């Protein structure tokens, strides 16, 4: 699904006028947008967690006087 602007949506290379869609189709578009936002938020949280894990690993290596990973 690709969006071209707020009034149209492109699905499988076909552009649709959102206002002309059924209420159920509009609901599914809204649901997809909400799911996309949640995926983005989870990806950001994962990046934060991975960064923190790397910092903890680095601190542990320093504590144990181990060489840095190559």
PEVENVEN-V428352 format. One record per backbone hydrogen bond with DSSP energy under -0.5 kcal/mol. CO is the residue of the C=O (numbers start at 1). NH is the residue of the N-H. Records with the same first field share a line. If there is no record, write none. Layout:
BEGIN
CO = NH ; NH
END
This chain:
BEGIN
2 = 10
7 = 18 ; 19
8 = 4 ; 5
9 = 11 ; 16
10 = 2
11 = 14
14 = 11
16 = 9 ; 18
17 = 20
18 = 21
22 = 26
23 = 27
24 = 28
25 = 29
26 = 30
27 = 31
28 = 32
29 = 33
30 = 34
31 = 35
32 = 36
33 = 37
34 = 38
35 = 39
36 = 40
37 = 41
38 = 42
39 = 43
40 = 44
41 = 45
42 = 46
43 = 47
44 = 48
45 = 49
46 = 50
47 = 51
48 = 52
49 = 53
50 = 54
51 = 55
52 = 56
53 = 57
54 = 58
55 = 59
56 = 60
57 = 61
58 = 62
59 = 63
60 = 64
61 = 66
62 = 65
END
